[in-house]
């Protein structure tokens, strides 16, 4: 399930409902993730990012910082809570970092 990139989620988000979880990979573009994150925050008020591996976590953190710049002019401040979670990748259980991002 981790093979779905955020770029695909952005495309799907434009034609359907926002995803519950945005999955970030090491090759995800932070600005694209930030756009998807900002859209989800505006629609729902909160969203979860999931990242497996150091590179993916790095891209997710950069995306959160970029998102703050996108939504701050509208008076929206972000709160981010990091946590561990388990995900299944190719039938194998892996530990991921999840970021619960919400508007304040």
GROMACS elastic network, one bead per residue, 0.5 to 0.9 nm:
[ bonds ]
;  ai    aj funct       b0    kb
    1     4     6  0.62727   500
    1    23     6  0.89935   500
    1    87     6  0.85426   500
    1    88     6  0.72059   500
    1    89     6  0.60979   500
    1    90     6  0.76592   500
    2     5     6  0.73648   500
    2    23     6  0.66062   500
    2    24     6  0.81962   500
    2    25     6  0.79118   500
    2    50     6  0.89888   500
    2    51     6  0.87243   500
    2    52     6  0.84935   500
    2    87     6  0.84594   500
    2    88     6  0.81948   500
    2    89     6  0.63455   500
    2    90     6  0.87802   500
    3    23     6  0.86161   500
    3    25     6  0.83281   500
    3    89     6  0.84890   500
    4     7     6  0.83317   500
    4     8     6  0.65912   500
    4     9     6  0.74703   500
    4    23     6  0.70813   500
    4    24     6  0.86608   500
    4    25     6  0.88690   500
    5     8     6  0.53815   500
    5     9     6  0.65359   500
    5    10     6  0.88799   500
    5    22     6  0.82543   500
    5    23     6  0.63343   500
    5    24     6  0.64608   500
    5    25     6  0.67257   500
    5    27     6  0.87788   500
    5    28     6  0.69652   500
    6    10     6  0.61397   500
    6    11     6  0.86743   500
    6    22     6  0.62001   500
    6    23     6  0.59050   500
    6    24     6  0.59301   500
    6    25     6  0.78302   500
    6    28     6  0.66632   500
    6    29     6  0.83764   500
    6    32     6  0.74343   500
    6    33     6  0.60146   500
    6    36     6  0.76647   500
    7    10     6  0.50886   500
    7    11     6  0.64518   500
    7    12     6  0.87303   500
    7    28     6  0.74135   500
    7    29     6  0.80602   500
    7    32     6  0.65701   500
    7    33     6  0.72495   500
    7    36     6  0.83846   500
    8    11     6  0.51525   500
    8    12     6  0.62040   500
    8    13     6  0.84720   500
    9    12     6  0.50422   500
    9    13     6  0.58656   500
    9    14     6  0.86637   500
    9    18     6  0.81735   500
    9    19     6  0.71070   500
    9    22     6  0.71657   500
    9    23     6  0.84310   500
    9    36     6  0.76360   500
   10    14     6  0.64374   500
   10    18     6  0.84934   500
   10    19     6  0.89865   500
   10    32     6  0.76849   500
   10    33     6  0.79190   500
   10    35     6  0.79548   500
   10    36     6  0.55522   500
   11    14     6  0.54162   500
   11    15     6  0.70169   500
   11    16     6  0.88772   500
   12    15     6  0.53787   500
   12    16     6  0.58839   500
   12    17     6  0.78345   500
   12    18     6  0.78999   500
   12    19     6  0.84660   500
   13    16     6  0.50968   500
   13    17     6  0.56924   500
   13    19     6  0.69499   500
   13    36     6  0.78177   500
   13    39     6  0.86545   500
   13    40     6  0.87070   500
   14    17     6  0.78124   500
   14    18     6  0.81494   500
   16    19     6  0.87949   500
   18    21     6  0.87821   500
   18    36     6  0.86027   500
   18    39     6  0.80343   500
   18    40     6  0.60131   500
   18    43     6  0.78189   500
   18    44     6  0.83397   500
   19    22     6  0.66230   500
   19    40     6  0.77441   500
   19    47     6  0.84271   500
   20    40     6  0.85942   500
   20    47     6  0.64733   500
   20    48     6  0.68002   500
   20    49     6  0.89657   500
   21    47     6  0.65014   500
   21    49     6  0.57430   500
   21    50     6  0.69729   500
   22    33     6  0.80787   500
   22    36     6  0.81155   500
   22    37     6  0.77264   500
   22    47     6  0.76306   500
   22    48     6  0.62179   500
   22    50     6  0.62709   500
   22    51     6  0.88548   500
   23    48     6  0.84844   500
   23    49     6  0.57566   500
   23    51     6  0.61636   500
   23    52     6  0.88319   500
   23    60     6  0.89401   500
   24    27     6  0.81665   500
   24    28     6  0.60602   500
   24    29     6  0.88908   500
   24    30     6  0.89007   500
   24    33     6  0.75163   500
   24    49     6  0.68252   500
   24    50     6  0.59902   500
   24    51     6  0.51628   500
   24    52     6  0.78752   500
   24    56     6  0.58121   500
   24    57     6  0.76746   500
   24    59     6  0.72043   500
   24    60     6  0.62333   500
   25    28     6  0.51448   500
   25    29     6  0.87639   500
   25    50     6  0.86673   500
   25    51     6  0.62935   500
   25    52     6  0.71725   500
   25    53     6  0.82073   500
   25    55     6  0.72821   500
   25    57     6  0.79135   500
   25    59     6  0.73681   500
   25    60     6  0.81697   500
   26    29     6  0.85315   500
   26    51     6  0.82894   500
   26    52     6  0.83835   500
   26    53     6  0.75916   500
   26    54     6  0.77276   500
   26    57     6  0.75080   500
   26    58     6  0.76152   500
   26    59     6  0.63228   500
   26    60     6  0.86981   500
   27    55     6  0.78669   500
   27    56     6  0.73577   500
   27    59     6  0.79270   500
   28    31     6  0.87729   500
   28    32     6  0.76306   500
   28    33     6  0.71384   500
   28    56     6  0.75830   500
   28    59     6  0.67164   500
   28    60     6  0.84868   500
   29    32     6  0.53722   500
   29    33     6  0.63272   500
   29    34     6  0.86325   500
   29    59     6  0.72271   500
   29    63     6  0.81722   500
   30    33     6  0.50295   500
   30    34     6  0.59535   500
   30    35     6  0.85984   500
   30    59     6  0.56024   500
   30    60     6  0.68372   500
   30    61     6  0.84432   500
   30    62     6  0.59728   500
   30    64     6  0.82822   500
   30    66     6  0.75316   500
   31    35     6  0.62308   500
   31    36     6  0.87511   500
   31    62     6  0.83679   500
   31    63     6  0.61618   500
   31    66     6  0.67483   500
   31    67     6  0.80738   500
   32    35     6  0.51370   500
   32    36     6  0.64122   500
   32    37     6  0.85758   500
   32    63     6  0.79847   500
   33    36     6  0.51623   500
   33    37     6  0.59946   500
   33    38     6  0.85315   500
   33    59     6  0.85243   500
   33    60     6  0.76140   500
   33    63     6  0.57736   500
   33    64     6  0.83496   500
   33    67     6  0.84372   500
   34    38     6  0.59694   500
   34    39     6  0.84980   500
   34    60     6  0.85928   500
   34    62     6  0.83783   500
   34    64     6  0.63358   500
   34    65     6  0.81599   500
   34    66     6  0.59272   500
   34    68     6  0.85262   500
   34    70     6  0.80329   500
   35    38     6  0.51728   500
   35    39     6  0.62129   500
   35    40     6  0.86595   500
   35    63     6  0.84771   500
   35    66     6  0.86649   500
   35    67     6  0.69309   500
   35    70     6  0.80520   500
   36    39     6  0.51545   500
   36    40     6  0.62029   500
   36    41     6  0.85982   500
   36    67     6  0.89577   500
   37    40     6  0.51483   500
   37    41     6  0.60982   500
   37    42     6  0.86176   500
   37    46     6  0.88556   500
   37    47     6  0.71492   500
   37    48     6  0.87849   500
   37    49     6  0.83897   500
   37    63     6  0.80426   500
   37    64     6  0.78084   500
   37    67     6  0.68033   500
   37   101     6  0.86192   500
   38    41     6  0.50546   500
   38    42     6  0.61528   500
   38    43     6  0.86271   500
   38    67     6  0.58578   500
   38    68     6  0.83195   500
   38    70     6  0.70352   500
   38    71     6  0.67926   500
   39    42     6  0.51982   500
   39    43     6  0.62407   500
   39    44     6  0.85320   500
   40    43     6  0.51204   500
   40    44     6  0.57380   500
   40    45     6  0.70767   500
   40    46     6  0.69813   500
   40    47     6  0.63681   500
   41    44     6  0.52968   500
   41    46     6  0.51078   500
   41    47     6  0.63625   500
   41    71     6  0.89422   500
   41   101     6  0.80431   500
   41   102     6  0.67574   500
   41   103     6  0.66816   500
   42    45     6  0.57480   500
   42    46     6  0.82352   500
   42    71     6  0.86388   500
   42   103     6  0.83999   500
   43    46     6  0.84018   500
   44    47     6  0.73325   500
   44   102     6  0.88800   500
   45   101     6  0.85614   500
   45   102     6  0.57465   500
   45   103     6  0.55502   500
   45   104     6  0.85433   500
   46   100     6  0.72564   500
   46   101     6  0.55346   500
   46   103     6  0.63116   500
   47    99     6  0.82714   500
   47   100     6  0.60718   500
   47   101     6  0.54129   500
   47   102     6  0.64371   500
   48    98     6  0.65408   500
   48    99     6  0.55846   500
   48   101     6  0.60650   500
   48   102     6  0.86358   500
   49    60     6  0.72447   500
   49    97     6  0.82071   500
   49    98     6  0.54559   500
   49    99     6  0.50323   500
   49   100     6  0.65782   500
   49   101     6  0.76307   500
   50    56     6  0.85681   500
   50    57     6  0.81710   500
   50    60     6  0.80323   500
   50    85     6  0.85041   500
   50    96     6  0.64749   500
   50    97     6  0.58022   500
   50    99     6  0.64742   500
   50   100     6  0.89183   500
   51    54     6  0.82670   500
   51    55     6  0.85454   500
   51    56     6  0.51618   500
   51    57     6  0.53054   500
   51    58     6  0.88061   500
   51    59     6  0.86134   500
   51    60     6  0.69987   500
   51    96     6  0.55500   500
   51    97     6  0.53635   500
   51    98     6  0.63936   500
   51    99     6  0.84368   500
   52    55     6  0.80673   500
   52    56     6  0.58927   500
   52    57     6  0.67642   500
   52    87     6  0.88171   500
   52    94     6  0.77635   500
   52    95     6  0.68547   500
   52    97     6  0.63680   500
   52    98     6  0.88401   500
   53    56     6  0.54506   500
   53    57     6  0.62534   500
   53    58     6  0.86879   500
   53    95     6  0.87076   500
   53    96     6  0.72887   500
   53    97     6  0.82841   500
   54    57     6  0.51313   500
   54    58     6  0.61200   500
   54    59     6  0.87398   500
   55    58     6  0.50940   500
   55    59     6  0.63607   500
   55    60     6  0.87088   500
   56    59     6  0.51487   500
   56    60     6  0.61847   500
   56    61     6  0.87006   500
   57    60     6  0.50222   500
   57    61     6  0.61870   500
   57    62     6  0.86343   500
   57    96     6  0.88782   500
   57    97     6  0.71388   500
   57    98     6  0.88836   500
   58    61     6  0.52856   500
   58    62     6  0.63018   500
   58    63     6  0.86393   500
   59    62     6  0.51478   500
   59    63     6  0.61110   500
   59    64     6  0.87243   500
   60    64     6  0.62722   500
   60    65     6  0.87705   500
   60    99     6  0.83149   500
   61    64     6  0.51423   500
   61    65     6  0.64026   500
   61    66     6  0.87409   500
   61    99     6  0.87618   500
   62    65     6  0.51583   500
   62    66     6  0.62339   500
   62    67     6  0.85873   500
   63    66     6  0.50481   500
   63    67     6  0.60082   500
   63    68     6  0.86218   500
   64    67     6  0.50018   500
   64    68     6  0.63205   500
   64    69     6  0.89334   500
   64    78     6  0.85620   500
   64    80     6  0.83270   500
   64   101     6  0.81597   500
   65    68     6  0.52349   500
   65    69     6  0.68376   500
   66    69     6  0.52343   500
   66    70     6  0.65594   500
   67    71     6  0.62916   500
   67    72     6  0.83699   500
   67    78     6  0.86252   500
   68    71     6  0.53974   500
   68    72     6  0.56841   500
   68    76     6  0.80668   500
   68    77     6  0.69757   500
   68    78     6  0.64796   500
   69    72     6  0.54796   500
   69    73     6  0.74270   500
   70    73     6  0.69903   500
   70    74     6  0.83039   500
   71    74     6  0.55020   500
   71    75     6  0.69957   500
   71    76     6  0.55210   500
   71    77     6  0.73022   500
   71    78     6  0.84467   500
   72    75     6  0.51570   500
   72    76     6  0.50262   500
   72    77     6  0.60062   500
   72    78     6  0.84090   500
   73    76     6  0.72953   500
   74    77     6  0.88899   500
   76   103     6  0.60688   500
   76   104     6  0.62176   500
   77   102     6  0.84420   500
   77   103     6  0.57230   500
   77   104     6  0.51271   500
   78   101     6  0.67122   500
   78   102     6  0.57546   500
   78   104     6  0.57572   500
   79   100     6  0.80194   500
   79   101     6  0.57125   500
   79   102     6  0.53550   500
   79   103     6  0.62798   500
   79   104     6  0.65417   500
   80    99     6  0.61974   500
   80   100     6  0.55327   500
   80   102     6  0.65826   500
   80   103     6  0.89684   500
   81    98     6  0.81499   500
   81    99     6  0.55430   500
   81   100     6  0.50428   500
   81   101     6  0.65535   500
   81   102     6  0.87350   500
   82    97     6  0.67972   500
   82    98     6  0.57205   500
   82   100     6  0.63553   500
   82   101     6  0.86919   500
   83    96     6  0.84919   500
   83    97     6  0.57491   500
   83    98     6  0.52817   500
   83    99     6  0.64098   500
   83   100     6  0.79318   500
   84    95     6  0.67753   500
   84    96     6  0.58007   500
   84    98     6  0.59243   500
   84    99     6  0.87262   500
   85    94     6  0.84315   500
   85    95     6  0.58194   500
   85    96     6  0.52749   500
   85    97     6  0.61260   500
   85    98     6  0.64631   500
   86    93     6  0.64181   500
   86    94     6  0.56040   500
   86    96     6  0.58812   500
   86    97     6  0.85292   500
   87    92     6  0.81520   500
   87    93     6  0.56336   500
   87    94     6  0.53375   500
   87    95     6  0.63110   500
   87    96     6  0.65919   500
   88    91     6  0.57612   500
   88    92     6  0.53342   500
   88    94     6  0.61126   500
   88    95     6  0.87983   500
   89    92     6  0.51860   500
   89    93     6  0.63224   500
   89    94     6  0.68160   500
   90    93     6  0.83888   500
